[in-house]
Amino acid sequence: GSKIDSLAFLPIQSLSIAVTSFVGQNIGAKRLDRARQGIRVTVAAAVVWSLFCLLIIPFGPQLIAIFSDTPAVMTTGGRYLLCVMPFYIPFSVMFSLNNAMRGAGDSMFALIDVILSMILVRVPVVYLLANRFGPGYMFLGIGIGWSVGCLLSVLYYFSGRWRRRKSLAE
């Protein structure tokens, strides 16, 4: 399941890396309007890709069979994809915005967001879900962590604090 997940993640990663440079260059050129436009386009493209990735869910076991034909692996991998893929929308928004903020010179927020969402939220939630509902539900902790990170990223983006960082070009 994580191999399929990794393949689905590649376009989001590519878009996010591109927006880092794009935002940095435009802030350096004092074109904040173009930086914001690039961020919007990147987030929109990442969300569209995430919606496309939802098509993976019904074909999860067949896709996993490419890597392993063991029934338990196919079942667990399919459950993993079912739990993770619906959360690709908040994940793609979080990842795109965090990289845009890195490009704007505000890498500290992105670091804090990742630590909070992927370690301080995800890890306890995974343990809680696995302990309370069984191991098959622990995969939902990944999406819950991404959702928290997305919320923080969106709030921070709209606060505008990332725009007030001094560019190295100044």
C-alpha positions as CSV (number, residue, x, y, z in Angstrom):
1,G,0.0,0.0,0.0
2,S,2.8,2.4,0.8
3,K,4.4,1.8,-2.6
4,I,1.2,2.8,-4.3
5,D,0.9,5.7,-1.9
6,S,4.5,6.8,-2.8
7,L,3.7,6.8,-6.5
8,A,0.5,8.9,-5.9
9,F,2.6,11.3,-3.9
10,L,5.2,12.1,-6.6
11,P,3.2,14.7,-8.5
12,I,2.3,16.5,-5.3
13,Q,5.9,16.5,-4.3
14,S,7.0,17.8,-7.7
15,L,4.4,20.6,-7.6
16,S,5.4,21.6,-4.1
17,I,9.1,21.7,-4.8
18,A,8.4,23.8,-7.9
19,V,6.3,26.3,-5.8
20,T,9.2,26.7,-3.3
21,S,11.5,28.1,-6.0
22,F,8.7,30.0,-7.7
23,V,7.6,31.8,-4.6
24,G,11.2,32.5,-3.6
25,Q,12.0,34.0,-7.0
26,N,8.9,36.1,-7.1
27,I,9.3,37.4,-3.6
28,G,12.9,38.3,-4.4
29,A,11.7,40.2,-7.5
30,K,9.1,41.9,-5.2
31,R,6.2,40.3,-7.1
32,L,4.1,39.1,-4.3
33,D,1.0,39.0,-6.6
34,R,2.7,36.4,-8.8
35,A,3.8,34.5,-5.7
36,R,0.2,34.3,-4.4
37,Q,-1.0,33.4,-7.9
38,G,1.5,30.6,-8.1
39,I,0.5,29.3,-4.7
40,R,-3.2,29.2,-5.7
41,V,-2.4,27.4,-9.0
42,T,-0.2,24.9,-7.2
43,V,-2.7,24.1,-4.5
44,A,-5.5,23.8,-7.1
45,A,-3.4,21.4,-9.2
46,A,-2.4,19.4,-6.2
47,V,-6.1,19.1,-5.1
48,V,-7.1,18.0,-8.6
49,W,-4.4,15.3,-8.5
50,S,-5.7,14.3,-5.1
51,L,-9.2,13.9,-6.4
52,F,-7.8,11.7,-9.3
53,C,-6.0,9.6,-6.7
54,L,-9.4,8.7,-5.2
55,L,-9.7,6.4,-8.2
56,I,-7.0,4.3,-6.7
57,I,-9.2,3.1,-3.9
58,P,-11.5,0.7,-5.8
59,F,-8.5,-0.8,-7.5
60,G,-6.3,-1.0,-4.4
61,P,-6.1,-4.8,-4.0
62,Q,-5.4,-5.3,-7.7
63,L,-2.7,-2.6,-7.7
64,I,-1.2,-4.2,-4.5
65,A,-1.2,-7.6,-6.3
66,I,1.5,-6.1,-8.6
67,F,3.8,-6.2,-5.6
68,S,2.4,-9.2,-3.6
69,D,-0.3,-11.8,-4.3
70,T,-0.5,-12.8,-0.6
71,P,-4.2,-12.3,0.4
72,A,-3.4,-10.8,3.8
73,V,-1.0,-8.3,2.2
74,M,-3.6,-7.4,-0.4
75,T,-6.3,-6.9,2.2
76,T,-4.2,-4.8,4.5
77,G,-2.8,-2.8,1.7
78,G,-6.3,-2.2,0.4
79,R,-7.4,-1.0,3.8
80,Y,-4.3,1.2,4.0
81,L,-5.3,2.9,0.7
82,L,-8.9,3.2,1.7
83,C,-7.9,5.0,4.9
84,V,-5.1,7.2,3.4
85,M,-6.3,8.2,-0.1
86,P,-9.3,10.3,1.0
87,F,-7.0,12.4,3.1
88,Y,-4.8,13.3,0.1
89,I,-6.7,16.6,-0.3
90,P,-5.7,18.0,3.0
91,F,-2.3,16.5,2.6
92,S,-1.7,18.1,-0.8
93,V,-2.9,21.5,0.6
94,M,-0.6,21.3,3.6
95,F,2.4,20.1,1.6
96,S,2.0,22.8,-1.1
97,L,1.4,25.7,1.4
98,N,4.3,24.6,3.6
99,N,6.7,24.5,0.7
100,A,5.4,27.9,-0.5
101,M,6.2,29.3,2.9
102,R,9.6,27.8,2.7
103,G,10.1,29.6,-0.6
104,A,9.0,32.8,1.1
105,G,11.8,32.3,3.7
106,D,9.5,31.1,6.5
107,S,10.8,27.6,7.0
108,M,10.2,27.6,10.7
109,F,6.5,27.4,10.4
110,A,6.7,24.5,8.1
111,L,9.0,22.7,10.5
112,I,6.7,23.3,13.5
113,D,3.6,22.3,11.4
114,V,5.3,19.0,10.4
115,I,6.4,18.2,14.0
116,L,2.9,19.0,15.3
117,S,0.9,17.1,12.7
118,M,3.1,14.2,11.9
119,I,4.6,13.4,15.3
120,L,2.7,15.0,18.1
121,V,-0.8,14.3,16.6
122,R,-0.3,11.3,14.3
123,V,1.7,9.0,16.6
124,P,-0.7,9.2,19.6
125,V,-3.7,9.0,17.3
126,V,-2.3,5.9,15.6
127,Y,-1.8,4.2,18.9
128,L,-5.2,5.3,20.2
129,L,-7.0,4.0,17.1
130,A,-5.1,0.7,17.0
131,N,-5.7,0.1,20.7
132,R,-9.3,1.1,20.8
133,F,-10.6,-0.1,17.4
134,G,-7.9,-2.6,16.2
135,P,-4.9,-2.4,14.0
136,G,-6.9,-1.9,10.8
137,Y,-8.0,1.5,11.9
138,M,-4.6,2.9,12.8
139,F,-4.1,4.0,9.2
140,L,-6.7,6.7,9.8
141,G,-4.1,8.4,12.1
142,I,-2.1,9.4,9.1
143,G,-5.0,11.3,7.6
144,I,-5.9,12.8,10.9
145,G,-2.4,14.1,11.2
146,W,-2.5,15.5,7.7
147,S,-5.8,17.2,8.4
148,V,-4.5,19.0,11.5
149,G,-1.4,20.1,9.5
150,C,-3.6,21.3,6.7
151,L,-5.7,23.4,9.1
152,L,-2.6,24.9,10.6
153,S,-1.1,25.7,7.2
154,V,-4.3,27.3,5.8
155,L,-4.7,29.4,9.0
156,Y,-1.1,30.5,8.8
157,Y,-1.2,31.2,5.1
158,F,-4.3,33.4,5.5
159,S,-2.8,35.2,8.5
160,G,-0.3,36.7,6.0
161,R,2.6,36.3,8.5
162,W,4.6,34.4,5.8
163,R,4.6,37.5,3.6
164,R,6.3,39.6,6.2
165,R,9.5,37.5,6.3
166,K,12.5,39.4,4.9
167,S,13.8,38.0,1.7
168,L,17.5,37.4,1.4
169,A,17.3,39.5,-1.8
170,E,16.5,42.6,0.1
